[in-house]
Amino acid sequence: MGCTERKVSEDKLLQSLSLLSIAGNIAKVGGWSMNVVDQDIYWSEKVWDLLGLPSGKEPSLEVVLNLYLPESREHLSAALA
């Protein structure tokens, strides 16, 4: 990939991330993902904002699961096991 193609791809990625952020702010939704091998968790900035927490160290799986209602927590725990 040449420099020009790379720059165009980076610009498109930044534009997509910006639109996703705008949509999340309007809808008041965030997202999170987890690497199931090492259980590393990533929260979007909107998740931190919605929970009223300062962004920083990513939470543990235990912290994330405790944010859900008990019945949802059971299903989520089973799905991630």
Backbone as numpy.savetxt, mean C-alpha at the origin, in Angstrom:
# Nx Ny Nz CAx CAy CAz Cx Cy Cz
16.92 -0.49 -23.79 16.06 0.67 -23.79 16.97 1.91 -23.79
16.71 2.83 -24.69 17.50 4.04 -24.79 17.09 5.06 -23.73
17.89 6.10 -23.62 17.64 7.16 -22.63 16.29 7.82 -22.84
15.93 8.10 -24.09 14.66 8.76 -24.39 13.49 7.87 -24.01
13.56 6.58 -24.39 12.49 5.64 -24.05 12.34 5.50 -22.54
13.48 5.46 -21.87 13.46 5.34 -20.40 12.81 6.56 -19.77
13.14 7.74 -20.25 12.57 8.98 -19.73 11.06 9.01 -19.96
10.62 8.60 -21.13 9.19 8.55 -21.43 8.48 7.58 -20.49
9.10 6.40 -20.25 8.52 5.41 -19.35 8.45 5.94 -17.92
9.51 6.61 -17.47 9.52 7.18 -16.12 8.45 8.27 -15.98
8.30 9.11 -17.00 7.27 10.16 -16.97 5.88 9.56 -16.90
5.64 8.49 -17.66 4.33 7.83 -17.63 4.07 7.21 -16.26
5.11 6.61 -15.67 4.96 6.02 -14.34 4.63 7.10 -13.31
5.34 8.21 -13.35 5.07 9.30 -12.41 3.67 9.86 -12.59
3.21 9.96 -13.82 1.86 10.44 -14.09 0.83 9.46 -13.52
1.07 8.17 -13.70 0.15 7.15 -13.17 0.11 7.19 -11.65
1.28 7.32 -11.02 1.33 7.39 -9.56 0.62 8.63 -9.04
0.76 9.73 -9.76 0.08 10.97 -9.36 -1.44 10.80 -9.45
-1.91 10.21 -10.53 -3.36 10.00 -10.69 -3.89 9.04 -9.63
-3.12 8.01 -9.31 -3.53 7.06 -8.28 -3.63 7.76 -6.92
-2.67 8.62 -6.64 -2.69 9.37 -5.39 -3.90 10.30 -5.31
-4.18 10.99 -6.40 -5.34 11.89 -6.44 -6.63 11.10 -6.23
-6.76 9.97 -6.92 -7.96 9.14 -6.78 -8.11 8.63 -5.35
-7.00 8.21 -4.74 -7.04 7.74 -3.36 -7.46 8.83 -2.39
-6.98 10.04 -2.61 -7.36 11.16 -1.75 -8.84 11.49 -1.89
-9.34 11.48 -3.11 -10.75 11.78 -3.34 -11.64 10.70 -2.72
-11.28 9.45 -2.95 -12.09 8.33 -2.47 -11.81 7.96 -1.01
-10.74 8.54 -0.46 -10.33 8.20 0.91 -10.05 6.70 1.06
-9.24 6.20 0.12 -8.81 4.80 0.18 -7.31 4.73 0.02
-6.73 3.75 0.65 -5.31 3.48 0.52 -5.13 2.03 0.17
-3.92 1.61 0.10 -3.65 0.22 -0.23 -2.44 -0.28 0.52
-2.37 -1.58 0.63 -1.20 -2.18 1.23 -0.89 -3.47 0.51
0.35 -3.87 0.61 0.76 -5.14 0.01 1.73 -5.82 0.96
1.88 -7.13 0.76 2.77 -7.89 1.62 3.53 -8.91 0.80
4.82 -9.00 1.05 5.64 -10.05 0.49 5.41 -11.27 1.37
4.75 -12.30 0.85 4.37 -13.44 1.69 5.55 -14.29 2.13
6.67 -14.18 1.44 7.85 -14.96 1.83 8.44 -14.44 3.13
8.69 -13.12 3.19 9.32 -12.57 4.40 8.37 -11.70 5.22
7.12 -11.60 4.80 6.07 -10.86 5.49 6.37 -9.36 5.61
7.19 -8.83 4.70 7.39 -7.38 4.65 6.10 -6.73 4.14
5.67 -5.68 4.82 4.41 -5.02 4.49 4.70 -3.59 4.05
3.98 -3.18 3.01 4.08 -1.80 2.51 2.70 -1.17 2.61
2.62 0.01 3.20 1.38 0.79 3.23 1.55 2.01 2.34
0.51 2.34 1.59 0.54 3.58 0.83 0.45 4.76 1.81
0.84 5.93 1.36 0.77 7.12 2.21 -0.65 7.37 2.71
-1.64 7.04 1.88 -3.03 7.29 2.27 -3.44 6.41 3.45
-2.92 5.19 3.54 -3.25 4.33 4.67 -2.75 4.97 5.97
-1.50 5.44 5.96 -0.97 6.12 7.14 -1.86 7.30 7.52
-2.24 8.07 6.50 -3.08 9.26 6.72 -4.45 8.88 7.29
-5.08 7.87 6.72 -6.41 7.44 7.18 -6.38 6.96 8.63
-5.27 6.34 9.02 -5.14 5.84 10.39 -4.64 6.90 11.36
-4.30 8.07 10.82 -3.81 9.15 11.66 -2.44 8.88 12.25
-1.65 8.11 11.52 -0.31 7.76 11.98 0.75 8.42 11.11
1.88 8.76 11.70 2.97 9.29 10.86 3.58 8.15 10.05
3.86 8.41 8.79 4.48 7.35 7.99 5.88 7.08 8.52
6.28 5.89 8.38 7.59 5.51 8.91 7.82 4.04 8.74
8.26 3.41 9.80 8.54 1.98 9.76 7.28 1.21 9.39
7.42 0.34 8.41 6.26 -0.43 7.97 5.80 -1.35 9.11
4.49 -1.54 9.23 3.94 -2.32 10.34 4.19 -3.81 10.18
4.07 -4.52 11.29 4.16 -5.98 11.25 2.80 -6.54 10.80
2.80 -7.80 10.42 1.55 -8.46 10.04 0.57 -8.45 11.21
1.06 -8.64 12.41 0.20 -8.63 13.60 -0.52 -7.28 13.74
0.21 -6.19 13.55 -0.39 -4.86 13.63 -1.46 -4.70 12.56
-1.16 -5.12 11.36 -2.12 -5.00 10.26 -3.38 -5.82 10.55
-3.21 -7.05 10.96 -4.37 -7.91 11.23 -5.24 -7.36 12.35
-4.64 -6.73 13.34 -5.41 -6.18 14.45 -6.24 -4.97 14.05
-6.03 -4.44 12.86 -6.85 -3.33 12.37 -8.20 -3.80 11.81
-8.33 -5.11 11.60 -9.54 -5.67 11.02 -10.46 -6.21 12.12
-11.74 -6.28 11.81 -12.69 -6.90 12.72 -12.32 -8.37 12.91
-12.63 -8.95 14.07 -12.22 -10.34 14.34 -12.60 -11.33 13.24
-13.82 -11.24 12.73 -14.23 -12.21 11.71 -13.45 -12.01 10.40
-13.15 -10.79 10.07 -12.35 -10.52 8.87 -10.90 -10.93 9.10
-10.42 -10.72 10.31 -9.05 -11.07 10.68 -8.81 -12.56 10.48
-9.79 -13.38 10.87 -9.66 -14.84 10.72 -9.52 -15.22 9.25
-10.35 -14.63 8.39 -10.30 -14.94 6.96 -8.97 -14.49 6.35
-8.55 -13.30 6.72 -7.31 -12.76 6.19 -6.11 -13.57 6.67
-6.11 -13.95 7.94 -5.02 -14.77 8.47 -4.94 -16.11 7.74
-6.09 -16.71 7.50 -6.12 -18.00 6.79 -5.62 -17.83 5.36
-5.98 -16.75 4.71 -5.56 -16.52 3.33 -4.06 -16.29 3.23
-3.48 -15.70 4.26 -2.04 -15.39 4.23 -1.17 -16.50 4.78
-1.80 -17.54 5.34 -1.03 -18.65 5.93 -0.44 -19.55 4.88
